[in-house]
Amino acid sequence: MSDKKEQTLGKVIEAVGPVIDVRFDDKHLPALLTALKIEISKGKSLTVEVMQHIGDDTVRCVAMGATEGVSRGMKVIDTGAPISVPVGECTLGRMFNVLGDPIDDLGGDFSQEEHAPIHREAPSFSEQNVSTEMLETGIKVIDLLCPYVRGGKIGLFGGAGVGKTVL
């Protein structure tokens, strides 16, 4: 187990804003879109995602949070997996950040739920609902004169206080 951990360690060589460069000395480069963890302090870590292989055993990553406290030489752990978030019925009506942590102050443990990577293939056409449904806005003029199709894109113009933000 310790051998595997040694193989997955890297070091921060540069941190400029949300962009962090990490070097892996043992010729192990994590794949693109892999999550890496940087332990900033006890109990606080930063997740970064590999965006580019830039040569010299170095990867360029984008931080998924604030980078205060990240400095050159910090150890980086390759998780070997992409960033994953909970999916399914348990997530309906909830708000999550990009790492899959609930941010709506309703609590709940989602560690036992099914997780899916944030970067994945689109569902096939056979898995998609292809029927057209109308979005009922509750605004009589819109619902009667120019109804919206649910899931579609539409431009919305109007003056102040007419409900654009709500829609």
Secondary structure, 3 states (H helix, E strand, C coil): CHHHHHHCEEEEEEEECCEEEEECCCCCCCCCCCEEEEEEECCEEEEEEEEEEEECCEEEEEECCCCCCCCCCCEEEECCCCCEEECCHHHCCCCECCCCCECCCCCCCCCCCCEEECCCCCCCHHHCCCCCCEECCCCHHHHHHCCEECCCCCCCCCCCCCCCCCC
